[in-house]
Amino acid sequence: MTTPKGLNTRGENVLVPRLTNPDDIAVARDIIDWKFWAANGFTCAIVAVKGGIDDWAAYISGNHDLPEHDTVMFAARYGGKLSRDQATAFFPRMATTFNWRE
């Protein structure tokens, strides 16, 4: 089984050490995994986010030519919520680990 992108092999969040803004740190701590694409000057991220009661949801957002880290953070903070079926297609392991956030 592979480790989600948001965590290192010790289960520590990989985004948090890069951040200095407390609001960004709070958002990044809840990011479990993500998918990222970049093409023709545009970026897109789908982000799996853990809630406070062992639940999860996934959000999608696109931007104009932002680095991966910034696109992921933007999707987690402002992205549109995917349906449970859409989110599970991108992050099947989350569906067996956490409850879906309605």
SENU-543470 format. One record per residue: residue number from 0; x, y, z of N, C-alpha, C, O in turn; residue in one letter. Coordinates in steps of 0.001 Angstrom, whole numbers. Example, Ala and Ser with C-alpha at 12.3 -4.5 7.8 and 13.67 -1.06 7.14 Angstrom:
(0; (13190; -5690; 7800); (12300; -4500; 7800); (13200; -3300; 7800); (14236; -3319; 8465); "A")
(1; (12850; -2250; 7080); (13670; -1060; 7140); (12900; 30; 7870); (13409; 1138; 8039); "S")
This chain:
(0; (844; -1169; 0); (0; 0; 0); (892; 1237; 0); (1870; 1306; 744); "M")
(1; (548; 2214; -841); (1347; 3422; -937); (887; 4464; 79); (-267; 4475; 508); "T")
(2; (1802; 5321; 442); (1498; 6405; 1370); (836; 7542; 596); (1328; 7908; -471); "T")
(3; (-266; 8116; 1097); (-874; 9267; 417); (131; 10402; 283); (1023; 10542; 1120); "P")
(4; (-6; 11219; -769); (920; 12324; -1023); (1021; 13302; 135); (2083; 13881; 365); "K")
(5; (-60; 13494; 861); (-63; 14476; 1937); (713; 14054; 3170); (958; 14872; 4057); "G")
(6; (1108; 12771; 3239); (1806; 12254; 4416); (3128; 11622; 4006); (3235; 11049; 2921); "L")
(7; (4127; 11722; 4864); (5367; 10998; 4593); (5246; 9592; 5179); (4185; 9233; 5689); "N")
(8; (6288; 8810; 5118); (6219; 7421; 5582); (5999; 7307; 7085); (5617; 6244; 7576); "T")
(9; (6237; 8393; 7820); (5985; 8398; 9264); (4587; 8927; 9592); (4241; 9065; 10765); "R")
(10; (3779; 9226; 8568); (2440; 9741; 8782); (2386; 11225; 9078); (1353; 11728; 9521); "G")
(11; (3492; 11947; 8839); (3545; 13384; 9092); (3144; 14142; 7827); (3495; 13732; 6721); "E")
(12; (2418; 15233; 7983); (1974; 16032; 6853); (3174; 16703; 6193); (3993; 17322; 6871); "N")
(13; (3278; 16578; 4863); (4442; 17118; 4147); (4283; 18593; 3782); (5276; 19245; 3461); "V")
(14; (3072; 19134; 3820); (2879; 20534; 3459); (3205; 21492; 4599); (3689; 22596; 4354); "L")
(15; (2950; 21091; 5827); (3063; 21986; 6979); (4460; 22602; 7138); (4542; 23805; 7385); "V")
(16; (5563; 21850; 7013); (6882; 22471; 7221); (7191; 23617; 6252); (8056; 24443; 6544); "P")
(17; (6503; 23686; 5106); (6762; 24726; 4114); (6003; 26009; 4407); (6228; 27012; 3730); "R")
(18; (5122; 26014; 5378); (4202; 27122; 5594); (4576; 27962; 6808); (5189; 27470; 7755); "L")
(19; (4197; 29242; 6766); (4413; 30120; 7904); (3117; 30748; 8402); (3031; 31103; 9577); "T")
(20; (2110; 30897; 7552); (829; 31487; 7939); (21; 30479; 8752); (-220; 29370; 8276); "N")
(21; (-405; 30835; 9973); (-1162; 29885; 10809); (-2438; 29360; 10151); (-2803; 28202; 10350); "P")
(22; (-3120; 30206; 9367); (-4330; 29742; 8675); (-3999; 28674; 7642); (-4728; 27692; 7505); "D")
(23; (-2899; 28863; 6914); (-2477; 27863; 5928); (-2082; 26558; 6608); (-2385; 25476; 6105); "D")
(24; (-1417; 26655; 7735); (-1007; 25452; 8469); (-2229; 24656; 8900); (-2235; 23430; 8797); "I")
(25; (-3263; 25339; 9380); (-4485; 24651; 9802); (-5142; 23931; 8629); (-5611; 22805; 8790); "A")
(26; (-5186; 24552; 7463); (-5764; 23915; 6274); (-4895; 22734; 5845); (-5413; 21652; 5568); "V")
(27; (-3595; 22932; 5789); (-2682; 21888; 5307); (-2704; 20651; 6186); (-2554; 19542; 5674); "A")
(28; (-2883; 20802; 7481); (-2901; 19647; 8384); (-4023; 18675; 8050); (-3921; 17482; 8337); "R")
(29; (-5090; 19179; 7446); (-6237; 18329; 7129); (-6161; 17703; 5736); (-6999; 16867; 5398); "D")
(30; (-5182; 18086; 4925); (-5047; 17519; 3583); (-4395; 16154; 3686); (-3279; 16018; 4187); "I")
(31; (-5111; 15143; 3205); (-4616; 13774; 3285); (-3881; 13368; 2013); (-2810; 12764; 2072); "I")
(32; (-4455; 13700; 877); (-3895; 13285; -408); (-4382; 14248; -1478); (-5334; 14997; -1257); "D")
(33; (-3732; 14232; -2640); (-4188; 15068; -3739); (-3737; 14507; -5065); (-2822; 13689; -5147); "W")
(34; (-4415; 14976; -6112); (-4053; 14726; -7506); (-3806; 16096; -8116); (-4527; 17049; -7822); "K")
(35; (-2790; 16199; -8966); (-2408; 17490; -9536); (-2098; 17325; -11013); (-1455; 16358; -11419); "F")
(36; (-2561; 18277; -11814); (-2267; 18298; -13243); (-1868; 19711; -13636); (-2348; 20688; -13063); "W")
(37; (-983; 19804; -14618); (-589; 21095; -15178); (-437; 20935; -16687); (215; 20003; -17159); "A")
(38; (-1044; 21854; -17439); (-932; 21832; -18899); (-1268; 23210; -19449); (-2202; 23866; -18988); "A")
(39; (-499; 23637; -20436); (-780; 24875; -21169); (-992; 26086; -20267); (-1837; 26935; -20553); "N")
(40; (-235; 26169; -19186); (-311; 27324; -18308); (-1424; 27278; -17273); (-1652; 28262; -16569); "G")
(41; (-2119; 26156; -17171); (-3185; 26013; -16182); (-2875; 24841; -15261); (-2226; 23875; -15661); "F")
(42; (-3345; 24941; -14029); (-3150; 23859; -13067); (-4498; 23461; -12485); (-5429; 24265; -12430); "T")
(43; (-4588; 22206; -12051); (-5818; 21691; -11458); (-5425; 20744; -10325); (-4466; 19982; -10446); "C")
(44; (-6166; 20800; -9240); (-5926; 19893; -8118); (-7256; 19366; -7591); (-8251; 20087; -7520); "A")
(45; (-7241; 18098; -7228); (-8328; 17482; -6483); (-7718; 17044; -5163); (-6708; 16341; -5141); "I")
(46; (-8333; 17460; -4067); (-7737; 17304; -2746); (-8670; 16527; -1827); (-9856; 16843; -1731); "V")
(47; (-8136; 15506; -1146); (-8875; 14776; -113); (-8562; 15436; 1220); (-7398; 15567; 1601); "A")
(48; (-9615; 15853; 1931); (-9458; 16600; 3176); (-10158; 15847; 4306); (-11318; 15452; 4184); "V")
(49; (-9431; 15657; 5403); (-9985; 14977; 6583); (-10687; 15980; 7473); (-10180; 17075; 7718); "K")
(50; (-11873; 15594; 7959); (-12620; 16449; 8870); (-12279; 16154; 10319); (-11430; 15310; 10605); "G")
(51; (-12929; 16838; 11217); (-12638; 16714; 12632); (-13223; 15487; 13314); (-12862; 15186; 14452); "G")
(52; (-14117; 14777; 12643); (-14755; 13609; 13270); (-14510; 12344; 12446); (-15418; 11538; 12241); "I")
(53; (-13273; 12182; 11978); (-12887; 11034; 11148); (-13768; 10888; 9919); (-14151; 9782; 9535); "D")
(54; (-14085; 12037; 9302); (-14791; 12020; 8043); (-13888; 12654; 6987); (-12807; 13149; 7306); "D")
(55; (-14331; 12638; 5731); (-13520; 13210; 4676); (-14410; 13723; 3561); (-15580; 13354; 3458); "W")
(56; (-13840; 14579; 2730); (-14484; 15086; 1529); (-13377; 15417; 537); (-12203; 15468; 901); "A")
(57; (-13755; 15640; -710); (-12779; 15993; -1742); (-13246; 17254; -2460); (-14439; 17458; -2685); "A")
(58; (-12280; 18092; -2811); (-12556; 19376; -3442); (-11691; 19534; -4684); (-10572; 19024; -4742); "Y")
(59; (-12222; 20250; -5681); (-11506; 20468; -6938); (-11414; 21948; -7244); (-12336; 22712; -6960); "I")
(60; (-10294; 22346; -7826); (-10124; 23733; -8242); (-9045; 23802; -9314); (-8154; 22955; -9378); "S")
(61; (-9143; 24806; -10136); (-8125; 25076; -11147); (-7611; 26488; -11001); (-8283; 27347; -10430); "G")
(62; (-6430; 26727; -11512); (-5805; 28044; -11433); (-4975; 28286; -12673); (-4781; 27397; -13501); "N")
(63; (-4496; 29495; -12780); (-3642; 29863; -13885); (-2181; 29822; -13435); (-1707; 30720; -12740); "H")
(64; (-1486; 28777; -13839); (-31; 28697; -13700); (503; 28872; -12271); (1504; 29556; -12060); "D")
(65; (-164; 28256; -11298); (360; 28258; -9929); (1171; 26994; -9693); (909; 25976; -10333); "L")
(66; (2143; 27028; -8798); (2871; 25819; -8449); (1939; 24790; -7788); (859; 25134; -7307); "P")
(67; (2370; 23544; -7776); (1559; 22465; -7218); (1082; 22775; -5798); (-105; 22645; -5501); "E")
(68; (1986; 23176; -4939); (1653; 23461; -3540); (534; 24497; -3436); (-420; 24303; -2683); "H")
(69; (644; 25585; -4178); (-360; 26645; -4106); (-1705; 26199; -4679); (-2755; 26566; -4152); "D")
(70; (-1678; 25419; -5742); (-2916; 24912; -6330); (-3618; 23968; -5360); (-4840; 24019; -5219); "T")
(71; (-2859; 23114; -4695); (-3426; 22187; -3710); (-4055; 22957; -2550); (-5171; 22647; -2135); "V")
(72; (-3359; 23940; -2033); (-3887; 24735; -929); (-5151; 25490; -1348); (-6109; 25575; -579); "M")
(73; (-5151; 26039; -2570); (-6318; 26774; -3051); (-7528; 25840; -3169); (-8637; 26214; -2788); "F")
(74; (-7320; 24634; -3690); (-8422; 23670; -3824); (-8977; 23288; -2457); (-10191; 23184; -2288); "A")
(75; (-8103; 23080; -1490); (-8559; 22706; -142); (-9360; 23829; 502); (-10323; 23575; 1226); "A")
(76; (-8972; 25043; 244); (-9604; 26189; 893); (-10864; 26666; 162); (-11860; 27006; 801); "R")
(77; (-10823; 26692; -1183); (-11901; 27327; -1945); (-12556; 26423; -3001); (-13494; 26848; -3677); "Y")
(78; (-12080; 25202; -3146); (-12566; 24343; -4226); (-14017; 23923; -4082); (-14614; 24028; -3011); "G")
(79; (-14568; 23446; -5191); (-15922; 22915; -5190); (-15910; 21476; -4697); (-15027; 20697; -5055); "G")
(80; (-16884; 21130; -3883); (-16941; 19783; -3309); (-17397; 18775; -4360); (-18375; 19002; -5072); "K")
(81; (-16679; 17669; -4446); (-17066; 16583; -5335); (-18152; 15734; -4685); (-18310; 15740; -3464); "L")
(82; (-18887; 15017; -5498); (-19845; 14060; -4947); (-19077; 12893; -4338); (-17890; 12716; -4615); "S")
(83; (-19736; 12113; -3528); (-19097; 10952; -2910); (-18553; 9995; -3979); (-17431; 9505; -3856); "R")
(84; (-19342; 9728; -5025); (-18896; 8819; -6083); (-17679; 9355; -6823); (-16742; 8606; -7101); "D")
(85; (-17685; 10642; -7145); (-16536; 11247; -7817); (-15293; 11187; -6936); (-14217; 10812; -7402); "Q")
(86; (-15436; 11551; -5678); (-14305; 11572; -4754); (-13722; 10170; -4558); (-12504; 9993; -4521); "A")
(87; (-14598; 9189; -4433); (-14144; 7815; -4232); (-13403; 7286; -5454); (-12487; 6474; -5320); "T")
(88; (-13789; 7736; -6636); (-13073; 7324; -7853); (-11616; 7804; -7828); (-10723; 7099; -8297); "A")
(89; (-11382; 8986; -7289); (-10021; 9522; -7211); (-9251; 9018; -5989); (-8032; 8861; -6045); "F")
(90; (-9953; 8766; -4897); (-9307; 8360; -3641); (-10033; 7150; -3037); (-10679; 7288; -1998); "F")
(91; (-9943; 5984; -3657); (-10709; 4825; -3168); (-10344; 4407; -1747); (-11200; 3915; -1012); "P")
(92; (-9109; 4591; -1358); (-8688; 4193; -15); (-9361; 5020; 1079); (-9601; 4521; 2178); "R")
(93; (-9660; 6272; 781); (-10307; 7129; 1776); (-11701; 6606; 2132); (-12139; 6717; 3277); "M")
(94; (-12388; 6039; 1146); (-13760; 5541; 1365); (-13788; 4372; 2332); (-14804; 4133; 2985); "A")
(95; (-12692; 3645; 2433); (-12640; 2508; 3360); (-12010; 2888; 4698); (-12035; 2104; 5647); "T")
(96; (-11446; 4092; 4769); (-10767; 4537; 5986); (-11609; 5506; 6812); (-11602; 5448; 8042); "T")
(97; (-12330; 6391; 6138); (-13106; 7440; 6816); (-14537; 7434; 6336); (-14842; 6907; 5267); "F")
(98; (-15426; 8029; 7139); (-16816; 8246; 6720); (-16849; 9455; 5781); (-15982; 10326; 5846); "N")
(99; (-17855; 9497; 4915); (-18019; 10621; 4005); (-18642; 11809; 4737); (-19584; 11645; 5511); "W")
(100; (-18112; 12996; 4488); (-18658; 14220; 5077); (-19816; 14698; 4199); (-19611; 15077; 3046); "R")
(101; (-21015; 14677; 4741); (-22204; 15093; 3980); (-22253; 16580; 3800); (-23186; 17097; 3185); "E")
